[in-house]
Amino acid sequence: MFRIPLRPRSMYQTRAVPAPESCCACNSSLIRTNTTSAWNRKGNRNRPYYSCGDCDKFLGFADSNGNDANNPPCNCGIPSKMQIAGPEKPVSRGLHFVCSLATCKFYEPWTNEMGEQVRATDDGMAEVLARLGLRTGV
């Protein structure tokens, strides 16, 4: 479990990452598209993302939102991307880290000092998420 301290705005270092080369599930070619729903309950309207052309697996978002050089490294050895779980997930609106290249199956929840997963709706999180370009969708 990763515990990340809240940092002043100047310490967040968002960064772009290269596009993944192939699907991490079946090694097929990828499709880059945008979310199209006029009302996206997760706050991702018109956000670009990658999916597999064969198995239709969602691989990750194709933008720098949630990328921070201080995020924990994924299995590829690069800083991961922070994401917000949907409201239907077991930890509704829980914050977690995934591979920013969408090439490995890295997943790690962001936990607080009590070992509980941090949620986007927790006190003080709106400012942190805004700094990383993440929308809460609530």
PyMOL commands that place a pseudoatom at each C-alpha (Angstrom):
pseudoatom trace, name=CA, resn=MET, resi=1, chain=A, elem=C, hetatm=0, pos=[0.000, 0.000, 0.000]
pseudoatom trace, name=CA, resn=PHE, resi=2, chain=A, elem=C, hetatm=0, pos=[1.287, 3.439, -0.905]
pseudoatom trace, name=CA, resn=ARG, resi=3, chain=A, elem=C, hetatm=0, pos=[0.987, 6.448, 1.362]
pseudoatom trace, name=CA, resn=ILE, resi=4, chain=A, elem=C, hetatm=0, pos=[1.664, 9.756, -0.332]
pseudoatom trace, name=CA, resn=PRO, resi=5, chain=A, elem=C, hetatm=0, pos=[1.824, 12.994, 1.661]
pseudoatom trace, name=CA, resn=LEU, resi=6, chain=A, elem=C, hetatm=0, pos=[-0.146, 16.034, 0.592]
pseudoatom trace, name=CA, resn=ARG, resi=7, chain=A, elem=C, hetatm=0, pos=[2.293, 18.445, -1.060]
pseudoatom trace, name=CA, resn=PRO, resi=8, chain=A, elem=C, hetatm=0, pos=[2.218, 22.145, -1.992]
pseudoatom trace, name=CA, resn=ARG, resi=9, chain=A, elem=C, hetatm=0, pos=[1.084, 22.889, -5.552]
pseudoatom trace, name=CA, resn=SER, resi=10, chain=A, elem=C, hetatm=0, pos=[4.653, 23.565, -6.744]
pseudoatom trace, name=CA, resn=MET, resi=11, chain=A, elem=C, hetatm=0, pos=[5.739, 20.020, -5.857]
pseudoatom trace, name=CA, resn=TYR, resi=12, chain=A, elem=C, hetatm=0, pos=[3.306, 18.252, -8.221]
pseudoatom trace, name=CA, resn=GLN, resi=13, chain=A, elem=C, hetatm=0, pos=[5.101, 17.351, -11.440]
pseudoatom trace, name=CA, resn=THR, resi=14, chain=A, elem=C, hetatm=0, pos=[2.574, 16.221, -14.040]
pseudoatom trace, name=CA, resn=ARG, resi=15, chain=A, elem=C, hetatm=0, pos=[4.162, 14.659, -17.089]
pseudoatom trace, name=CA, resn=ALA, resi=16, chain=A, elem=C, hetatm=0, pos=[3.198, 13.198, -20.427]
pseudoatom trace, name=CA, resn=VAL, resi=17, chain=A, elem=C, hetatm=0, pos=[3.924, 9.551, -21.150]
pseudoatom trace, name=CA, resn=PRO, resi=18, chain=A, elem=C, hetatm=0, pos=[4.422, 7.781, -24.489]
pseudoatom trace, name=CA, resn=ALA, resi=19, chain=A, elem=C, hetatm=0, pos=[1.610, 5.768, -26.021]
pseudoatom trace, name=CA, resn=PRO, resi=20, chain=A, elem=C, hetatm=0, pos=[1.575, 2.053, -25.207]
pseudoatom trace, name=CA, resn=GLU, resi=21, chain=A, elem=C, hetatm=0, pos=[2.678, -0.144, -28.084]
pseudoatom trace, name=CA, resn=SER, resi=22, chain=A, elem=C, hetatm=0, pos=[0.264, -3.055, -27.650]
pseudoatom trace, name=CA, resn=CYS, resi=23, chain=A, elem=C, hetatm=0, pos=[-2.405, -4.520, -25.378]
pseudoatom trace, name=CA, resn=CYS, resi=24, chain=A, elem=C, hetatm=0, pos=[-1.006, -5.880, -22.096]
pseudoatom trace, name=CA, resn=ALA, resi=25, chain=A, elem=C, hetatm=0, pos=[-3.674, -8.617, -22.137]
pseudoatom trace, name=CA, resn=CYS, resi=26, chain=A, elem=C, hetatm=0, pos=[-3.408, -10.021, -25.690]
pseudoatom trace, name=CA, resn=ASN, resi=27, chain=A, elem=C, hetatm=0, pos=[-0.548, -8.097, -27.356]
pseudoatom trace, name=CA, resn=SER, resi=28, chain=A, elem=C, hetatm=0, pos=[-2.845, -6.769, -30.118]
pseudoatom trace, name=CA, resn=SER, resi=29, chain=A, elem=C, hetatm=0, pos=[-2.899, -3.273, -31.596]
pseudoatom trace, name=CA, resn=LEU, resi=30, chain=A, elem=C, hetatm=0, pos=[-4.522, -0.387, -29.742]
pseudoatom trace, name=CA, resn=ILE, resi=31, chain=A, elem=C, hetatm=0, pos=[-7.216, 2.113, -30.589]
pseudoatom trace, name=CA, resn=ARG, resi=32, chain=A, elem=C, hetatm=0, pos=[-7.108, 5.667, -29.262]
pseudoatom trace, name=CA, resn=THR, resi=33, chain=A, elem=C, hetatm=0, pos=[-10.499, 7.292, -28.855]
pseudoatom trace, name=CA, resn=ASN, resi=34, chain=A, elem=C, hetatm=0, pos=[-12.348, 9.722, -26.587]
pseudoatom trace, name=CA, resn=THR, resi=35, chain=A, elem=C, hetatm=0, pos=[-15.130, 9.074, -24.127]
pseudoatom trace, name=CA, resn=THR, resi=36, chain=A, elem=C, hetatm=0, pos=[-18.267, 10.139, -25.939]
pseudoatom trace, name=CA, resn=SER, resi=37, chain=A, elem=C, hetatm=0, pos=[-21.030, 10.217, -23.360]
pseudoatom trace, name=CA, resn=ALA, resi=38, chain=A, elem=C, hetatm=0, pos=[-22.463, 13.716, -22.993]
pseudoatom trace, name=CA, resn=TRP, resi=39, chain=A, elem=C, hetatm=0, pos=[-22.916, 12.951, -19.302]
pseudoatom trace, name=CA, resn=ASN, resi=40, chain=A, elem=C, hetatm=0, pos=[-20.098, 10.865, -17.907]
pseudoatom trace, name=CA, resn=ARG, resi=41, chain=A, elem=C, hetatm=0, pos=[-20.778, 10.129, -14.224]
pseudoatom trace, name=CA, resn=LYS, resi=42, chain=A, elem=C, hetatm=0, pos=[-17.085, 9.504, -13.601]
pseudoatom trace, name=CA, resn=GLY, resi=43, chain=A, elem=C, hetatm=0, pos=[-16.014, 12.965, -14.808]
pseudoatom trace, name=CA, resn=ASN, resi=44, chain=A, elem=C, hetatm=0, pos=[-14.206, 11.717, -17.919]
pseudoatom trace, name=CA, resn=ARG, resi=45, chain=A, elem=C, hetatm=0, pos=[-16.250, 13.375, -20.673]
pseudoatom trace, name=CA, resn=ASN, resi=46, chain=A, elem=C, hetatm=0, pos=[-14.214, 13.759, -23.901]
pseudoatom trace, name=CA, resn=ARG, resi=47, chain=A, elem=C, hetatm=0, pos=[-11.114, 12.303, -22.210]
pseudoatom trace, name=CA, resn=PRO, resi=48, chain=A, elem=C, hetatm=0, pos=[-8.817, 10.371, -24.608]
pseudoatom trace, name=CA, resn=TYR, resi=49, chain=A, elem=C, hetatm=0, pos=[-8.106, 6.726, -23.803]
pseudoatom trace, name=CA, resn=TYR, resi=50, chain=A, elem=C, hetatm=0, pos=[-6.590, 3.550, -25.234]
pseudoatom trace, name=CA, resn=SER, resi=51, chain=A, elem=C, hetatm=0, pos=[-8.433, 0.277, -25.709]
pseudoatom trace, name=CA, resn=CYS, resi=52, chain=A, elem=C, hetatm=0, pos=[-7.504, -2.966, -27.424]
pseudoatom trace, name=CA, resn=GLY, resi=53, chain=A, elem=C, hetatm=0, pos=[-8.672, -3.440, -31.001]
pseudoatom trace, name=CA, resn=ASP, resi=54, chain=A, elem=C, hetatm=0, pos=[-9.199, -7.187, -30.454]
pseudoatom trace, name=CA, resn=CYS, resi=55, chain=A, elem=C, hetatm=0, pos=[-10.230, -7.887, -26.857]
pseudoatom trace, name=CA, resn=ASP, resi=56, chain=A, elem=C, hetatm=0, pos=[-11.811, -4.418, -26.268]
pseudoatom trace, name=CA, resn=LYS, resi=57, chain=A, elem=C, hetatm=0, pos=[-9.985, -4.075, -22.916]
pseudoatom trace, name=CA, resn=PHE, resi=58, chain=A, elem=C, hetatm=0, pos=[-9.762, -0.534, -21.511]
pseudoatom trace, name=CA, resn=LEU, resi=59, chain=A, elem=C, hetatm=0, pos=[-6.022, 0.072, -21.100]
pseudoatom trace, name=CA, resn=GLY, resi=60, chain=A, elem=C, hetatm=0, pos=[-5.774, 3.577, -19.716]
pseudoatom trace, name=CA, resn=PHE, resi=61, chain=A, elem=C, hetatm=0, pos=[-6.218, 7.247, -20.353]
pseudoatom trace, name=CA, resn=ALA, resi=62, chain=A, elem=C, hetatm=0, pos=[-4.104, 8.897, -23.059]
pseudoatom trace, name=CA, resn=ASP, resi=63, chain=A, elem=C, hetatm=0, pos=[-3.402, 12.133, -21.218]
pseudoatom trace, name=CA, resn=SER, resi=64, chain=A, elem=C, hetatm=0, pos=[-1.194, 13.366, -18.408]
pseudoatom trace, name=CA, resn=ASN, resi=65, chain=A, elem=C, hetatm=0, pos=[-3.996, 13.652, -15.828]
pseudoatom trace, name=CA, resn=GLY, resi=66, chain=A, elem=C, hetatm=0, pos=[-2.977, 11.799, -12.669]
pseudoatom trace, name=CA, resn=ASN, resi=67, chain=A, elem=C, hetatm=0, pos=[0.670, 11.513, -13.713]
pseudoatom trace, name=CA, resn=ASP, resi=68, chain=A, elem=C, hetatm=0, pos=[3.121, 12.729, -11.093]
pseudoatom trace, name=CA, resn=ALA, resi=69, chain=A, elem=C, hetatm=0, pos=[6.834, 11.990, -10.941]
pseudoatom trace, name=CA, resn=ASN, resi=70, chain=A, elem=C, hetatm=0, pos=[6.384, 11.258, -7.210]
pseudoatom trace, name=CA, resn=ASN, resi=71, chain=A, elem=C, hetatm=0, pos=[3.771, 8.517, -7.718]
pseudoatom trace, name=CA, resn=PRO, resi=72, chain=A, elem=C, hetatm=0, pos=[4.960, 5.009, -6.831]
pseudoatom trace, name=CA, resn=PRO, resi=73, chain=A, elem=C, hetatm=0, pos=[6.748, 3.194, -9.658]
pseudoatom trace, name=CA, resn=CYS, resi=74, chain=A, elem=C, hetatm=0, pos=[4.807, 0.534, -11.543]
pseudoatom trace, name=CA, resn=ASN, resi=75, chain=A, elem=C, hetatm=0, pos=[6.214, -2.834, -12.618]
pseudoatom trace, name=CA, resn=CYS, resi=76, chain=A, elem=C, hetatm=0, pos=[7.716, -1.096, -15.675]
pseudoatom trace, name=CA, resn=GLY, resi=77, chain=A, elem=C, hetatm=0, pos=[9.863, 1.039, -13.361]
pseudoatom trace, name=CA, resn=ILE, resi=78, chain=A, elem=C, hetatm=0, pos=[8.247, 4.376, -14.235]
pseudoatom trace, name=CA, resn=PRO, resi=79, chain=A, elem=C, hetatm=0, pos=[5.990, 6.546, -12.033]
pseudoatom trace, name=CA, resn=SER, resi=80, chain=A, elem=C, hetatm=0, pos=[2.393, 5.337, -12.074]
pseudoatom trace, name=CA, resn=LYS, resi=81, chain=A, elem=C, hetatm=0, pos=[-0.817, 7.256, -12.840]
pseudoatom trace, name=CA, resn=MET, resi=82, chain=A, elem=C, hetatm=0, pos=[-3.353, 8.097, -10.105]
pseudoatom trace, name=CA, resn=GLN, resi=83, chain=A, elem=C, hetatm=0, pos=[-6.970, 7.270, -10.946]
pseudoatom trace, name=CA, resn=ILE, resi=84, chain=A, elem=C, hetatm=0, pos=[-10.323, 7.472, -9.192]
pseudoatom trace, name=CA, resn=ALA, resi=85, chain=A, elem=C, hetatm=0, pos=[-12.509, 4.368, -8.930]
pseudoatom trace, name=CA, resn=GLY, resi=86, chain=A, elem=C, hetatm=0, pos=[-16.087, 4.655, -10.109]
pseudoatom trace, name=CA, resn=PRO, resi=87, chain=A, elem=C, hetatm=0, pos=[-19.000, 4.953, -7.691]
pseudoatom trace, name=CA, resn=GLU, resi=88, chain=A, elem=C, hetatm=0, pos=[-19.967, 1.312, -8.335]
pseudoatom trace, name=CA, resn=LYS, resi=89, chain=A, elem=C, hetatm=0, pos=[-16.631, -0.086, -7.104]
pseudoatom trace, name=CA, resn=PRO, resi=90, chain=A, elem=C, hetatm=0, pos=[-16.166, -1.708, -3.644]
pseudoatom trace, name=CA, resn=VAL, resi=91, chain=A, elem=C, hetatm=0, pos=[-14.325, 1.411, -2.417]
pseudoatom trace, name=CA, resn=SER, resi=92, chain=A, elem=C, hetatm=0, pos=[-16.492, 4.009, -4.115]
pseudoatom trace, name=CA, resn=ARG, resi=93, chain=A, elem=C, hetatm=0, pos=[-14.380, 6.918, -5.454]
pseudoatom trace, name=CA, resn=GLY, resi=94, chain=A, elem=C, hetatm=0, pos=[-11.218, 5.260, -4.056]
pseudoatom trace, name=CA, resn=LEU, resi=95, chain=A, elem=C, hetatm=0, pos=[-7.876, 6.591, -5.247]
pseudoatom trace, name=CA, resn=HIS, resi=96, chain=A, elem=C, hetatm=0, pos=[-5.412, 4.134, -6.716]
pseudoatom trace, name=CA, resn=PHE, resi=97, chain=A, elem=C, hetatm=0, pos=[-2.352, 3.940, -8.939]
pseudoatom trace, name=CA, resn=VAL, resi=98, chain=A, elem=C, hetatm=0, pos=[-2.028, 2.073, -12.258]
pseudoatom trace, name=CA, resn=CYS, resi=99, chain=A, elem=C, hetatm=0, pos=[0.660, 1.786, -14.932]
pseudoatom trace, name=CA, resn=SER, resi=100, chain=A, elem=C, hetatm=0, pos=[0.810, 5.135, -16.756]
pseudoatom trace, name=CA, resn=LEU, resi=101, chain=A, elem=C, hetatm=0, pos=[1.865, 3.355, -19.955]
pseudoatom trace, name=CA, resn=ALA, resi=102, chain=A, elem=C, hetatm=0, pos=[-0.929, 0.749, -19.674]
pseudoatom trace, name=CA, resn=THR, resi=103, chain=A, elem=C, hetatm=0, pos=[1.696, -1.942, -20.345]
pseudoatom trace, name=CA, resn=CYS, resi=104, chain=A, elem=C, hetatm=0, pos=[1.730, -3.805, -17.034]
pseudoatom trace, name=CA, resn=LYS, resi=105, chain=A, elem=C, hetatm=0, pos=[-1.063, -4.800, -14.674]
pseudoatom trace, name=CA, resn=PHE, resi=106, chain=A, elem=C, hetatm=0, pos=[0.152, -2.617, -11.782]
pseudoatom trace, name=CA, resn=TYR, resi=107, chain=A, elem=C, hetatm=0, pos=[-2.545, -1.617, -9.273]
pseudoatom trace, name=CA, resn=GLU, resi=108, chain=A, elem=C, hetatm=0, pos=[-1.974, -0.141, -5.837]
pseudoatom trace, name=CA, resn=PRO, resi=109, chain=A, elem=C, hetatm=0, pos=[-4.484, 1.680, -3.622]
pseudoatom trace, name=CA, resn=TRP, resi=110, chain=A, elem=C, hetatm=0, pos=[-3.521, 4.987, -2.002]
pseudoatom trace, name=CA, resn=THR, resi=111, chain=A, elem=C, hetatm=0, pos=[-3.965, 4.479, 1.734]
pseudoatom trace, name=CA, resn=ASN, resi=112, chain=A, elem=C, hetatm=0, pos=[-4.035, 6.811, 4.713]
pseudoatom trace, name=CA, resn=GLU, resi=113, chain=A, elem=C, hetatm=0, pos=[-2.135, 6.422, 7.987]
pseudoatom trace, name=CA, resn=MET, resi=114, chain=A, elem=C, hetatm=0, pos=[-4.792, 3.970, 9.247]
pseudoatom trace, name=CA, resn=GLY, resi=115, chain=A, elem=C, hetatm=0, pos=[-4.337, 1.714, 6.194]
pseudoatom trace, name=CA, resn=GLU, resi=116, chain=A, elem=C, hetatm=0, pos=[-7.715, 2.683, 4.673]
pseudoatom trace, name=CA, resn=GLN, resi=117, chain=A, elem=C, hetatm=0, pos=[-8.003, 3.529, 0.993]
pseudoatom trace, name=CA, resn=VAL, resi=118, chain=A, elem=C, hetatm=0, pos=[-8.207, 7.286, 0.422]
pseudoatom trace, name=CA, resn=ARG, resi=119, chain=A, elem=C, hetatm=0, pos=[-11.370, 8.427, -1.374]
pseudoatom trace, name=CA, resn=ALA, resi=120, chain=A, elem=C, hetatm=0, pos=[-11.829, 11.361, -3.736]
pseudoatom trace, name=CA, resn=THR, resi=121, chain=A, elem=C, hetatm=0, pos=[-14.560, 12.604, -1.422]
pseudoatom trace, name=CA, resn=ASP, resi=122, chain=A, elem=C, hetatm=0, pos=[-12.305, 12.735, 1.689]
pseudoatom trace, name=CA, resn=ASP, resi=123, chain=A, elem=C, hetatm=0, pos=[-11.580, 16.137, 3.250]
pseudoatom trace, name=CA, resn=GLY, resi=124, chain=A, elem=C, hetatm=0, pos=[-8.888, 18.069, 1.414]
pseudoatom trace, name=CA, resn=MET, resi=125, chain=A, elem=C, hetatm=0, pos=[-8.794, 15.809, -1.648]
pseudoatom trace, name=CA, resn=ALA, resi=126, chain=A, elem=C, hetatm=0, pos=[-10.531, 18.127, -4.136]
pseudoatom trace, name=CA, resn=GLU, resi=127, chain=A, elem=C, hetatm=0, pos=[-7.498, 20.453, -4.305]
pseudoatom trace, name=CA, resn=VAL, resi=128, chain=A, elem=C, hetatm=0, pos=[-5.008, 17.577, -4.635]
pseudoatom trace, name=CA, resn=LEU, resi=129, chain=A, elem=C, hetatm=0, pos=[-7.005, 15.997, -7.464]
pseudoatom trace, name=CA, resn=ALA, resi=130, chain=A, elem=C, hetatm=0, pos=[-7.426, 19.320, -9.271]
pseudoatom trace, name=CA, resn=ARG, resi=131, chain=A, elem=C, hetatm=0, pos=[-3.630, 19.818, -9.224]
pseudoatom trace, name=CA, resn=LEU, resi=132, chain=A, elem=C, hetatm=0, pos=[-3.234, 16.474, -10.998]
pseudoatom trace, name=CA, resn=GLY, resi=133, chain=A, elem=C, hetatm=0, pos=[-5.947, 17.263, -13.560]
pseudoatom trace, name=CA, resn=LEU, resi=134, chain=A, elem=C, hetatm=0, pos=[-8.367, 14.676, -12.139]
pseudoatom trace, name=CA, resn=ARG, resi=135, chain=A, elem=C, hetatm=0, pos=[-12.097, 15.301, -11.988]
pseudoatom trace, name=CA, resn=THR, resi=136, chain=A, elem=C, hetatm=0, pos=[-14.090, 13.650, -9.250]
pseudoatom trace, name=CA, resn=GLY, resi=137, chain=A, elem=C, hetatm=0, pos=[-17.283, 13.177, -11.236]
pseudoatom trace, name=CA, resn=VAL, resi=138, chain=A, elem=C, hetatm=0, pos=[-19.364, 13.775, -8.104]
for i in range(1, 138): cmd.bond("trace and resi %d" % i, "trace and resi %d" % (i + 1))
show_as sticks, trace
zoom trace
